């Protein structure tokens, strides 16, 4: 798989959140992510890779998911996440 370099991933590093703030994805610069839900921190953790504007997630239990960035919005598993300002 041809994935983007860590430097290229940097443009997506940060916190992505649903409009109601319930789900928060923190994309870390080292290719790891941490997902919080409601008041629960670190509900899911794992790694991510990018291929262009496409993101693939593999959590630490082996579960996989994916999504796409379009116009600075993350569409992931039926959810829409916005960059936290």
Protein Blocks (a to p, Z undefined) as FASTA:
>chain_A
ZZddfklmmmmgccdddfkomaccdddfkopacddehjbghkbgcddddehjaccdddfk
opacddddeehiaceehiacdddZZ
